[in-house]
Amino acid sequence: MTVDHFEPGRLILHRNVRRGRIGWVRPARVVLDDERGLLLWVAEGSPVAHEVNEVGLTMRGLPFADWITPTYQLAQGRWNGPPLLKFLPTGAAHSVWWFRDAAGRFSHWYVNLEEPGVRWDDGPVAGVDVIDQDLDVVVAPDRTWQWKDEDEFVERLAFPEDYWVTDEKAVRAEGERVIALAEAGVFPFDGTWCDYVPPPNWAVPDGLPAGWDRPPVR
């Protein structure tokens, strides 16, 4: 069932959905969930799953025209990126991620343009499902910025029967709105959470919990 909020400390699943299929899954701890939105912590080395085609390639591993196939599967692995904070503002069509360097210091913000997340709770397992719209914005600590993955975004828009983004202008407008926030240095680009440290008892999960691949709510 869908829910409005999660309790801090709960382990949930952050999932990306593509036309009713699961694109990727990452377990995350709830840092807070209030009127501002949902803040998640993804630990380094967390178990993950991601969609691959019949020969094991990811969507980014080949042209989108070659990715389109009736056969997909979910491959499990480990998160090989840095530990991440992810903030999903209430009702907003984006999330903001805090990236860190190898020493654990804040390095930049990453604006992931996406349809607003929908929370779900099955009891033993819960999560939030989003639809990643692929176009992103990278914001440096000095609040200079640049678009990211614009070539991929434009390439996929040429396949409207198979792509999950239906309104290019709305996606770009949301990116421009968040860019204005970054340039102004207002929340969440005001230094909030840049030095966040998770509780020491938040261990890396051993594996994805049963039910991680339940049907999407999007």
C-alpha positions as CSV (number, residue, x, y, z in Angstrom):
1,M,0.0,0.0,0.0
2,T,1.1,3.6,-0.5
3,V,2.0,5.7,2.6
4,D,2.8,9.3,3.4
5,H,5.9,9.0,5.6
6,F,8.6,6.6,6.9
7,E,10.2,6.5,10.3
8,P,13.8,7.7,10.6
9,G,16.3,4.8,10.6
10,R,14.1,2.5,8.6
11,L,15.8,0.6,5.7
12,I,13.8,1.1,2.5
13,L,14.3,0.6,-1.2
14,H,14.9,3.5,-3.6
15,R,13.8,2.2,-7.0
16,N,13.7,3.6,-10.5
17,V,10.9,2.6,-12.8
18,R,10.9,2.5,-16.6
19,R,7.5,2.0,-18.3
20,G,6.3,-0.3,-15.5
21,R,9.7,-2.1,-15.2
22,I,12.3,-1.8,-12.4
23,G,15.3,0.0,-13.7
24,W,17.5,-0.1,-10.6
25,V,17.1,-0.7,-6.8
26,R,19.2,0.7,-4.0
27,P,18.6,0.1,-0.3
28,A,18.7,3.3,1.8
29,R,18.2,4.4,5.4
30,V,15.7,7.1,6.1
31,V,17.5,10.1,7.7
32,L,14.3,12.1,8.0
33,D,10.9,12.3,6.3
34,D,8.9,15.5,7.0
35,E,7.1,18.3,5.3
36,R,10.3,19.2,3.4
37,G,10.7,15.8,1.9
38,L,12.4,12.4,2.2
39,L,16.2,12.3,3.0
40,L,17.9,9.0,2.4
41,W,21.4,7.6,3.1
42,V,22.9,5.0,0.7
43,A,26.0,3.3,2.2
44,E,29.0,2.5,0.2
45,G,29.0,-1.1,-0.9
46,S,25.3,-1.6,-0.5
47,P,23.7,-4.4,-2.4
48,V,21.9,-3.2,-5.5
49,A,20.1,-4.5,-8.6
50,H,19.9,-3.0,-12.1
51,E,18.2,-3.8,-15.4
52,V,20.3,-5.5,-18.1
53,N,19.4,-6.8,-21.5
54,E,19.7,-10.5,-22.6
55,V,23.5,-10.3,-22.9
56,G,24.0,-8.5,-19.6
57,L,24.5,-5.0,-20.9
58,T,23.0,-1.9,-19.1
59,M,21.1,0.8,-20.9
60,R,24.2,3.0,-20.8
61,G,26.3,0.3,-22.5
62,L,24.8,0.7,-26.0
63,P,22.7,3.0,-28.2
64,F,19.1,3.3,-27.1
65,A,17.9,1.8,-30.4
66,D,19.8,-1.4,-29.5
67,W,18.6,-1.3,-25.9
68,I,15.0,-1.6,-26.9
69,T,14.2,-5.3,-26.6
70,P,11.4,-7.5,-25.2
71,T,13.9,-9.3,-22.9
72,Y,15.2,-7.7,-19.7
73,Q,16.4,-9.1,-16.4
74,L,17.6,-7.7,-13.1
75,A,21.2,-8.3,-12.2
76,Q,22.3,-8.0,-8.6
77,G,25.6,-6.4,-7.5
78,R,27.1,-3.8,-5.1
79,W,27.0,0.0,-5.1
80,N,30.5,0.9,-6.3
81,G,30.0,4.7,-5.9
82,P,30.6,6.8,-2.8
83,P,28.1,7.0,0.1
84,L,25.2,9.2,-0.9
85,L,22.7,11.5,0.7
86,K,19.5,11.7,-1.5
87,F,16.8,14.3,-0.9
88,L,13.4,13.9,-2.5
89,P,11.6,17.3,-1.9
90,T,7.9,16.9,-1.3
91,G,6.0,17.0,-4.6
92,A,9.0,18.1,-6.7
93,A,10.1,16.6,-10.0
94,H,13.7,16.1,-8.9
95,S,15.9,14.9,-6.2
96,V,19.2,16.3,-4.9
97,W,22.2,14.0,-4.1
98,W,25.2,14.9,-2.0
99,F,28.4,13.3,-3.5
100,R,31.6,12.8,-1.5
101,D,35.2,12.3,-2.5
102,A,37.4,9.4,-1.5
103,A,38.2,11.0,1.8
104,G,34.5,11.4,2.6
105,R,34.3,15.1,2.1
106,F,31.5,16.8,0.2
107,S,32.4,17.2,-3.5
108,H,29.2,18.3,-5.3
109,W,25.5,18.3,-5.6
110,Y,23.8,16.1,-8.3
111,V,20.3,17.1,-9.4
112,N,18.4,14.0,-10.6
113,L,15.4,15.1,-12.7
114,E,12.6,12.6,-12.1
115,E,8.9,12.3,-11.6
116,P,7.9,12.7,-7.9
117,G,8.4,9.6,-5.8
118,V,5.6,7.4,-4.6
119,R,6.1,5.7,-1.2
120,W,4.9,2.1,-0.6
121,D,4.9,-0.1,2.5
122,D,4.3,-3.9,2.4
123,G,5.2,-4.3,6.1
124,P,8.5,-6.3,6.0
125,V,9.7,-4.3,3.0
126,A,9.0,-0.7,1.9
127,G,10.3,1.8,-0.6
128,V,9.9,4.8,-2.8
129,D,9.5,4.5,-6.6
130,V,10.5,7.2,-9.0
131,I,10.7,7.6,-12.8
132,D,14.2,8.9,-13.6
133,Q,14.0,11.4,-16.5
134,D,17.7,10.9,-17.3
135,L,18.7,14.6,-17.8
136,D,20.7,15.8,-14.8
137,V,22.5,18.9,-13.4
138,V,25.8,18.8,-11.6
139,V,26.4,21.7,-9.1
140,A,29.9,22.4,-7.8
141,P,30.5,23.7,-4.3
142,D,30.9,27.3,-5.7
143,R,27.4,26.8,-7.2
144,T,28.5,26.8,-10.8
145,W,26.7,24.1,-12.7
146,Q,26.4,22.1,-15.9
147,W,23.9,19.8,-17.6
148,K,24.7,16.1,-17.5
149,D,23.6,13.3,-19.9
150,E,22.0,15.7,-22.3
151,D,23.1,13.7,-25.3
152,E,21.5,10.5,-23.9
153,F,18.3,12.5,-23.1
154,V,18.0,13.8,-26.7
155,E,18.8,10.4,-28.2
156,R,16.1,8.7,-26.3
157,L,13.5,11.3,-27.0
158,A,13.6,10.2,-30.6
159,F,11.9,6.9,-29.6
160,P,8.6,8.1,-28.1
161,E,7.0,4.7,-28.3
162,D,9.7,3.2,-26.0
163,Y,10.9,6.1,-23.9
164,W,9.4,7.0,-20.5
165,V,9.8,10.8,-20.8
166,T,6.8,12.4,-22.4
167,D,7.4,16.1,-21.9
168,E,10.9,17.4,-22.7
169,K,10.0,21.0,-22.0
170,A,8.7,20.2,-18.5
171,V,11.9,18.3,-17.6
172,R,14.1,21.1,-18.8
173,A,12.0,23.7,-17.0
174,E,12.3,21.8,-13.7
175,G,16.1,21.7,-14.2
176,E,16.2,25.4,-14.8
177,R,14.1,26.0,-11.7
178,V,16.5,24.1,-9.6
179,I,19.5,25.7,-11.2
180,A,18.0,29.1,-10.1
181,L,17.9,27.8,-6.5
182,A,21.5,26.7,-6.7
183,E,22.7,30.0,-8.1
184,A,20.9,31.8,-5.3
185,G,22.5,29.5,-2.7
186,V,19.2,28.7,-1.0
187,F,18.1,25.4,0.5
188,P,19.1,22.7,-0.3
189,F,22.2,24.4,-1.8
190,D,23.0,26.4,1.3
191,G,25.4,24.0,2.9
192,T,22.7,22.0,4.6
193,W,23.8,18.3,5.2
194,C,27.1,18.8,3.5
195,D,28.9,17.5,6.6
196,Y,26.3,14.8,7.5
197,V,27.5,11.7,9.3
198,P,25.2,8.7,9.6
199,P,24.8,6.9,12.9
200,P,27.6,4.3,13.5
201,N,25.1,1.4,13.9
202,W,23.8,1.8,10.3
203,A,25.5,-1.2,8.9
204,V,25.7,-2.0,5.2
205,P,22.9,-4.5,4.4
206,D,24.0,-8.1,3.6
207,G,21.6,-8.3,0.7
208,L,18.4,-7.0,-0.8
209,P,15.4,-7.9,1.4
210,A,12.8,-10.3,0.2
211,G,10.2,-8.4,-1.9
212,W,12.7,-6.0,-3.4
213,D,11.4,-6.8,-6.8
214,R,7.7,-6.4,-6.1
215,P,5.7,-4.8,-8.9
216,P,6.2,-1.0,-9.1
217,V,3.6,1.4,-7.8
218,R,4.3,3.8,-10.6
